[in-house]
Amino acid sequence: INTFNLGETIMALTKLNAARALTVATPAFHVTLSGNQTIGTGSWTKITFDTEYLDSNGAFASNKFTCPSDGAGTYMFGYGARTQNVDDGENVAIKLYKNGSALDTERAMGSQYSPGSNKGMSVQATYIDTIVATDYMEVFTYHNEGGDQAIEAAATYFFGFKLVGV
């Protein structure tokens, strides 16, 4: 069994970080919903994020992140939503859009089928993409429940940050 001393490990990492400059990954943002959002059935709907927890460069506005003029680079994006009352075999999904168009559907989308009646379904995805100034990123969601459903504010989010050294 391999063991380690947590205190010694933290001290070693602290010394390592002190020995080199710490780089902060910006631009960065993290947004959510202030209340549930109603989503119609059978079509992709833009999520209207209206609560900012982090927006380091003021680049998140009008429900989308727009790459600032000095922010070009490779970014990591994460996004998720939870939809209630989805019935057996019905689908919920979430997808990242760039400049108004869906990104690579297989890798930029999270999707699930309900295993029973009236289930709450959570979908999440992450995606890494290179963007340049004025590129903008948005999140859309979908369900085919048959009637309008709400995505839950407490479980719906979108975040992104520039990767350092990429």
Legacy VTK file of the C-alpha trace (Angstrom):
# vtk DataFile Version 3.0
C-alpha trace
ASCII
DATASET POLYDATA
POINTS 166 float
0.000 0.000 0.000
1.349 3.388 -1.001
0.723 6.137 1.515
1.549 9.810 1.603
1.489 12.577 4.128
-1.057 15.186 3.041
0.695 17.994 4.911
4.056 17.214 3.270
2.415 16.996 -0.149
0.723 20.383 0.259
4.004 21.940 1.418
5.843 20.508 -1.609
3.195 21.828 -4.006
3.264 25.236 -2.327
7.051 25.411 -2.756
6.704 24.317 -6.396
4.132 27.028 -7.106
6.180 29.651 -5.278
9.221 28.746 -7.384
7.467 29.642 -10.649
4.998 32.306 -11.678
1.382 31.359 -11.150
-0.629 31.952 -14.303
-4.326 32.749 -14.014
-6.583 31.336 -16.725
-8.552 34.321 -18.045
-10.877 35.131 -19.615
-13.119 32.956 -17.473
-16.854 32.896 -16.761
-19.481 30.868 -14.891
-23.202 31.575 -15.306
-26.520 30.053 -14.251
-30.241 30.787 -14.348
-32.047 32.911 -11.753
-35.235 30.872 -12.255
-36.486 27.860 -14.170
-36.738 28.259 -17.959
-39.586 26.717 -19.954
-38.439 24.705 -22.976
-40.824 23.702 -25.768
-40.815 20.149 -27.055
-39.024 18.946 -30.166
-36.733 21.883 -30.985
-33.373 23.218 -29.836
-33.854 26.209 -27.497
-31.207 28.687 -26.367
-30.696 28.750 -22.599
-31.055 32.299 -21.283
-28.354 32.502 -18.619
-28.897 35.595 -16.494
-26.865 35.108 -13.307
-23.098 35.590 -13.360
-20.930 34.050 -10.675
-17.748 34.907 -12.539
-17.049 37.056 -15.584
-13.383 38.038 -15.411
-13.347 40.150 -18.572
-16.968 41.269 -18.807
-17.251 39.048 -21.884
-20.510 37.299 -20.963
-23.617 39.232 -22.020
-26.893 38.591 -23.852
-26.792 34.889 -22.893
-23.472 34.209 -24.610
-19.726 34.394 -24.090
-17.946 36.560 -26.678
-14.186 36.207 -26.942
-12.577 39.576 -26.126
-10.031 41.167 -28.464
-7.136 40.025 -26.266
-8.619 36.609 -25.437
-7.958 34.468 -28.518
-6.826 30.954 -27.668
-7.964 27.483 -26.646
-10.812 27.257 -24.130
-12.461 24.596 -22.002
-16.262 24.881 -21.821
-18.645 23.008 -19.537
-22.439 23.097 -19.564
-25.349 21.203 -18.082
-29.091 21.271 -17.451
-31.718 19.250 -15.630
-35.205 18.696 -17.075
-38.081 17.289 -14.998
-40.975 14.966 -15.932
-39.361 13.113 -18.846
-41.104 9.847 -19.735
-39.751 6.437 -20.681
-37.688 6.450 -23.874
-37.862 10.215 -24.333
-34.694 12.223 -24.857
-33.083 15.315 -23.310
-29.917 16.889 -24.684
-27.618 19.892 -24.429
-25.292 21.291 -27.076
-22.673 24.021 -27.520
-23.035 26.494 -30.391
-20.272 28.669 -31.865
-21.178 31.804 -33.825
-24.788 30.647 -34.119
-24.061 27.105 -35.378
-23.964 23.809 -33.501
-20.476 22.449 -32.918
-19.474 18.848 -33.557
-22.668 17.073 -32.510
-21.065 13.884 -31.237
-18.439 15.542 -29.043
-20.137 18.818 -28.056
-23.463 17.289 -27.003
-24.688 15.568 -23.866
-27.776 13.388 -24.300
-29.834 10.908 -22.263
-32.949 8.810 -22.661
-35.329 8.458 -19.724
-35.525 4.987 -18.144
-39.081 5.490 -16.784
-42.026 7.812 -16.377
-41.743 11.339 -14.961
-37.983 11.218 -14.379
-35.710 14.160 -13.796
-32.935 13.977 -16.368
-29.555 15.725 -16.099
-27.308 16.197 -19.113
-23.796 17.618 -19.120
-20.982 18.033 -21.596
-17.540 19.575 -21.926
-15.777 20.760 -25.035
-12.391 22.260 -25.886
-12.238 24.671 -28.817
-9.935 27.332 -30.219
-11.635 30.686 -30.608
-10.641 34.144 -31.788
-11.828 37.656 -30.982
-15.578 38.137 -31.605
-16.321 34.370 -31.722
-19.270 33.714 -29.421
-20.422 30.605 -27.593
-23.989 29.715 -26.543
-25.743 26.689 -25.054
-28.952 25.144 -26.384
-31.114 22.384 -24.928
-33.663 19.944 -26.365
-36.296 17.473 -25.187
-39.043 15.487 -26.870
-41.280 14.985 -23.815
-44.404 15.995 -25.723
-45.207 19.227 -23.891
-43.373 22.197 -22.438
-40.956 21.316 -19.633
-38.788 23.422 -17.342
-35.060 23.225 -16.963
-34.146 23.744 -13.312
-32.254 26.898 -12.379
-30.379 25.112 -9.585
-28.912 22.523 -11.972
-28.317 24.527 -15.156
-24.921 26.121 -15.784
-22.355 27.220 -18.371
-18.683 27.927 -17.722
-15.521 28.449 -19.688
-11.921 29.491 -19.298
-8.880 29.964 -21.462
-6.353 27.160 -21.169
-2.892 28.369 -20.257
0.098 27.181 -22.239
-1.921 25.697 -25.116
LINES 1 167
166 0 1 2 3 4 5 6 7 8 9 10 11 12 13 14 15 16 17 18 19 20 21 22 23 24 25 26 27 28 29 30 31 32 33 34 35 36 37 38 39 40 41 42 43 44 45 46 47 48 49 50 51 52 53 54 55 56 57 58 59 60 61 62 63 64 65 66 67 68 69 70 71 72 73 74 75 76 77 78 79 80 81 82 83 84 85 86 87 88 89 90 91 92 93 94 95 96 97 98 99 100 101 102 103 104 105 106 107 108 109 110 111 112 113 114 115 116 117 118 119 120 121 122 123 124 125 126 127 128 129 130 131 132 133 134 135 136 137 138 139 140 141 142 143 144 145 146 147 148 149 150 151 152 153 154 155 156 157 158 159 160 161 162 163 164 165
